[in-house]
C-alpha cells in the first residue's frame, strides 16, 4: 500500500527550549486508520500541527501525497481535514452555513448536496439552521468533523475526537470513520480512549517524550506484546506455593484458592518455551493439586501502551 504521508527526521524545539519532537520518522499508508498514542505532553498534537502546516518544524521534512508541507503548503493543506481538540466554531453562524463556508475556504465549488450528505451522516440535519452557539458540546464536536470533511480531504486528522462526548456520539464517530476509510480516506487518530484505537486502528504508533518508540500493525502488536493470564481455581486452598511451582512465577490469591500464571505469546501464538501451560498443569498434577476450573485473559491495548511508556 503506497504512503500518503512521509515524515522524515522531524524535530521541534520551541523558543522556551522545550523539545516537543525529537527526530521523528513515520510513514502513513493510504487508506489506513493509524492511531497515534501517547500521554499528555508526549508530542502528539505538535506532530499533527506540523503535518497540517500550523506549526513550523525546527528540522526534518514532511510530504503529503508527495507535496512538501512548507514549499507546497496550499497543495498539502487542501488534502487534509483536521478536527482539533478545542471546540471552536463560528458562534453566530448556522450549521449549514459554517460547513459550506469551510468548503469554500479550500477553493471547492459550492455543492449543497455534498454538504447535506456530510451533515446528515453526522446526525446534524435537524440542526442545520441552528446557530453554533445554541448547540451542545457533543453537537459542536459533530460540526467540527463536518467542517473537516467539507472539502473532501484525502487525509483526516482526529485529535482527541471523543474528549468530552457521550457514548452515542463516540459510536457514531466510529461508524463514520470506518465508512470514510472504506471510501479511501486515510484517518490519523489521537485518543486517550484506547478502546477506540483497539476497535478501529489498522496500525498503532506510540510516542513518548517527543520520540516515536514504536510503530506496529495492531494485530501483530497485540500478539507479540500482549500478555495472557491463566487463572486456576483450586479445589482446596493453598497456604503457600510449592517449591516445584516456583519457576512458573505464580501468584496466589482469593484466600489461596486461585493460582495465576502470566505468559507472553510469541509471534506464532505459542506460550513461552520453558514453562508453558502444559508443563504447569503437569506440575500441578505431580504435586497432587486438583482444580475445578481454568480461565484465560489477554491484556488489552491499554495494558501494552502503559508498559511501553513506562519503559521509555
Legacy VTK file of the C-alpha trace (Angstrom):
# vtk DataFile Version 3.0
C-alpha trace
ASCII
DATASET POLYDATA
POINTS 312 float
0.000 0.000 0.000
1.551 3.384 -1.011
2.332 6.034 1.575
0.213 9.175 1.716
2.292 10.896 4.433
6.059 10.645 4.874
7.680 12.201 7.956
11.497 12.277 7.936
13.737 13.303 10.850
11.169 15.722 12.249
12.136 17.795 15.296
10.562 20.764 17.049
12.143 22.880 19.751
10.165 25.886 20.994
11.637 29.254 21.974
11.400 28.226 25.622
13.920 25.478 24.932
11.340 22.702 25.245
11.856 19.936 22.681
8.414 18.642 21.705
9.614 16.299 18.945
12.985 14.645 18.513
13.940 13.100 15.148
10.578 11.506 14.368
10.250 9.487 11.163
6.983 7.882 10.122
5.196 6.623 7.015
1.388 6.539 6.947
-0.238 4.340 4.327
-3.031 5.482 2.058
-6.441 4.277 3.209
-5.458 3.086 6.690
-6.592 4.089 10.165
-3.494 4.995 12.150
-3.776 5.533 15.897
-1.152 7.791 17.482
-0.995 7.121 21.208
0.918 8.853 23.969
0.482 10.540 27.353
-0.225 14.263 27.710
2.758 16.290 26.536
4.219 13.431 24.506
4.193 15.416 21.239
1.053 14.089 19.517
-0.592 17.459 18.892
2.716 19.060 17.845
3.263 16.329 15.258
-0.250 16.771 13.862
0.084 20.565 13.863
3.299 20.376 11.846
1.838 17.984 9.265
-1.205 20.268 8.921
1.021 23.323 8.421
0.009 25.049 11.657
3.453 24.836 13.292
6.860 25.091 11.600
9.346 22.303 12.322
12.848 23.019 13.598
14.295 20.236 11.453
13.163 17.480 9.117
10.575 17.272 6.354
7.003 16.112 5.717
5.270 15.299 2.451
1.565 14.701 1.850
0.774 12.848 -1.388
4.308 13.760 -2.494
3.935 17.507 -1.813
6.161 19.283 0.718
4.224 20.858 3.604
6.388 24.003 3.619
7.167 24.826 -0.012
3.840 23.446 -1.319
1.610 24.380 1.579
-1.603 25.014 -0.371
-1.345 21.674 -2.151
-0.840 19.747 1.081
-3.379 21.638 3.189
-6.138 21.137 0.613
-5.662 17.394 1.006
-6.017 17.443 4.799
-9.012 17.702 7.093
-8.360 18.475 10.764
-10.680 18.022 13.723
-8.920 19.819 16.619
-9.368 19.189 20.330
-10.800 22.641 21.004
-14.495 23.280 20.374
-14.008 26.398 18.261
-16.579 27.401 15.641
-18.372 30.474 14.310
-20.818 31.046 17.179
-23.394 33.113 15.279
-23.440 31.147 12.028
-25.795 28.264 11.256
-24.519 24.705 10.940
-25.156 24.586 7.185
-23.503 27.951 6.550
-20.463 27.028 8.639
-19.853 23.763 6.819
-20.453 25.370 3.414
-18.004 28.184 4.229
-15.314 25.673 5.215
-15.688 24.018 1.826
-15.190 27.366 0.077
-12.053 28.136 2.083
-10.249 25.359 0.222
-11.339 26.535 -3.204
-14.038 23.928 -3.674
-17.081 24.892 -5.723
-20.389 25.131 -3.824
-22.060 21.730 -3.547
-25.147 21.871 -1.301
-25.895 18.198 -1.959
-22.493 17.120 -0.660
-22.742 19.426 2.363
-26.157 17.938 3.117
-24.715 14.426 2.854
-21.955 15.249 5.358
-24.362 16.933 7.778
-26.806 14.040 7.592
-24.031 11.480 8.153
-23.299 13.183 11.482
-26.966 13.328 12.551
-26.930 17.130 12.282
-29.596 17.672 9.655
-32.280 18.690 12.144
-29.833 21.308 13.470
-28.791 22.638 10.036
-30.364 26.065 10.624
-29.336 26.332 14.291
-26.633 28.755 15.356
-23.464 27.069 16.629
-23.739 28.902 19.971
-27.022 27.108 20.738
-25.609 23.592 20.307
-24.466 21.193 22.996
-20.799 20.235 23.274
-21.438 16.935 21.500
-23.228 18.658 18.626
-20.398 21.197 18.302
-17.971 18.281 18.033
-20.061 16.889 15.164
-19.914 20.296 13.434
-16.100 20.301 13.687
-15.998 16.918 11.971
-18.398 18.148 9.270
-16.195 21.212 8.668
-13.117 18.993 8.325
-14.896 16.813 5.754
-16.452 19.693 3.782
-13.654 19.929 1.188
-13.434 16.146 0.625
-9.918 15.612 2.063
-7.692 12.621 1.322
-6.434 12.594 4.915
-8.441 13.249 8.080
-6.795 14.046 11.420
-8.909 13.458 14.528
-7.161 14.959 17.562
-8.873 13.509 20.654
-12.272 13.459 18.904
-14.046 11.692 21.773
-12.892 14.055 24.515
-15.957 15.130 26.487
-18.551 13.459 24.260
-21.172 10.879 25.122
-21.107 7.198 24.252
-23.679 7.603 21.454
-21.600 10.218 19.631
-18.461 8.150 20.115
-20.152 5.190 18.450
-21.433 7.415 15.633
-17.893 8.666 15.024
-16.501 5.133 14.983
-19.090 4.205 12.355
-18.333 7.293 10.268
-14.576 6.765 10.481
-14.961 3.177 9.273
-17.095 4.354 6.348
-14.542 7.037 5.440
-11.715 4.512 5.491
-13.753 2.207 3.250
-14.130 5.110 0.790
-10.327 5.565 0.656
-9.784 8.353 3.201
-6.727 7.968 5.432
-7.511 8.519 9.128
-4.959 9.563 11.762
-6.420 9.360 15.227
-5.058 10.500 18.571
-7.025 9.377 21.578
-6.979 8.752 25.311
-9.713 6.149 24.844
-7.540 3.179 23.998
-10.573 1.009 23.288
-11.151 3.406 20.390
-7.763 2.537 18.893
-8.248 -1.131 19.684
-11.637 -1.077 17.957
-10.687 0.811 14.793
-6.962 1.132 14.095
-5.039 -0.828 11.479
-1.695 0.310 12.894
-0.580 1.907 16.144
2.223 4.356 16.868
3.314 5.155 20.414
5.026 8.483 21.136
6.640 9.372 24.453
8.708 12.428 25.409
8.790 13.583 21.798
10.136 10.317 20.392
8.298 7.667 18.409
9.047 4.499 20.352
7.007 2.006 18.356
5.001 1.638 15.128
3.308 -1.693 14.553
0.282 -3.345 12.987
-2.303 -3.517 15.756
-2.908 -7.248 15.401
0.825 -8.012 15.471
1.314 -5.711 18.467
-1.447 -7.435 20.406
0.000 -10.819 19.522
3.685 -10.206 20.260
3.411 -7.880 23.269
0.095 -8.950 24.730
0.395 -10.922 27.928
-2.024 -13.678 28.773
-3.118 -14.818 32.204
-4.265 -18.288 33.159
-6.274 -18.425 36.388
-6.543 -21.812 38.036
-9.383 -22.191 40.552
-8.305 -24.797 43.082
-10.471 -27.409 44.790
-8.737 -26.685 48.090
-6.860 -23.501 49.073
-3.077 -23.423 49.394
-1.200 -21.749 52.230
1.908 -21.260 50.055
3.052 -22.054 46.530
5.029 -25.338 46.451
8.716 -25.123 45.565
8.189 -27.228 42.422
5.971 -24.447 41.036
8.411 -21.582 41.745
9.796 -21.439 38.148
6.337 -20.505 36.873
6.259 -17.222 38.864
2.715 -17.885 40.012
0.695 -15.606 42.241
-1.718 -16.839 44.880
-4.994 -15.008 45.501
-8.590 -15.418 46.662
-7.534 -16.724 50.063
-5.229 -19.297 48.491
-7.961 -20.617 46.222
-6.633 -19.271 42.906
-3.271 -19.549 41.143
-2.479 -17.077 38.348
0.086 -17.783 35.641
1.196 -14.944 33.317
2.880 -15.654 29.999
3.633 -13.930 26.702
2.603 -15.368 23.360
5.144 -15.469 20.556
4.536 -14.349 17.007
3.488 -17.939 16.233
0.973 -17.858 19.076
2.641 -20.414 21.383
3.406 -19.844 25.023
6.919 -19.410 26.417
9.228 -22.376 25.724
10.499 -23.156 29.197
7.375 -23.104 31.311
4.233 -23.398 29.196
0.704 -24.216 30.254
1.160 -27.944 29.610
4.209 -28.024 31.881
2.308 -26.096 34.565
-0.628 -28.500 34.515
1.758 -31.447 34.714
3.487 -29.845 37.699
0.133 -29.289 39.444
-0.755 -32.936 38.896
2.620 -34.077 40.237
2.011 -32.014 43.377
-1.448 -33.526 43.787
-3.103 -30.116 43.405
-6.608 -30.527 41.972
-8.511 -27.688 40.323
-12.111 -27.161 39.288
-11.838 -24.522 36.567
-9.466 -22.591 34.279
-9.859 -19.048 32.900
-7.674 -17.199 30.388
-7.456 -13.422 29.912
-5.431 -11.416 27.376
-4.027 -7.972 28.039
-5.643 -5.062 26.233
-4.028 -2.392 24.090
-4.176 -0.167 27.170
-2.024 -2.619 29.143
0.501 -2.724 26.308
0.527 1.067 25.963
1.166 1.618 29.674
4.030 -0.902 29.716
5.684 0.682 26.645
5.503 4.205 28.074
6.953 3.033 31.386
9.916 1.509 29.565
10.685 4.643 27.539
LINES 1 313
312 0 1 2 3 4 5 6 7 8 9 10 11 12 13 14 15 16 17 18 19 20 21 22 23 24 25 26 27 28 29 30 31 32 33 34 35 36 37 38 39 40 41 42 43 44 45 46 47 48 49 50 51 52 53 54 55 56 57 58 59 60 61 62 63 64 65 66 67 68 69 70 71 72 73 74 75 76 77 78 79 80 81 82 83 84 85 86 87 88 89 90 91 92 93 94 95 96 97 98 99 100 101 102 103 104 105 106 107 108 109 110 111 112 113 114 115 116 117 118 119 120 121 122 123 124 125 126 127 128 129 130 131 132 133 134 135 136 137 138 139 140 141 142 143 144 145 146 147 148 149 150 151 152 153 154 155 156 157 158 159 160 161 162 163 164 165 166 167 168 169 170 171 172 173 174 175 176 177 178 179 180 181 182 183 184 185 186 187 188 189 190 191 192 193 194 195 196 197 198 199 200 201 202 203 204 205 206 207 208 209 210 211 212 213 214 215 216 217 218 219 220 221 222 223 224 225 226 227 228 229 230 231 232 233 234 235 236 237 238 239 240 241 242 243 244 245 246 247 248 249 250 251 252 253 254 255 256 257 258 259 260 261 262 263 264 265 266 267 268 269 270 271 272 273 274 275 276 277 278 279 280 281 282 283 284 285 286 287 288 289 290 291 292 293 294 295 296 297 298 299 300 301 302 303 304 305 306 307 308 309 310 311
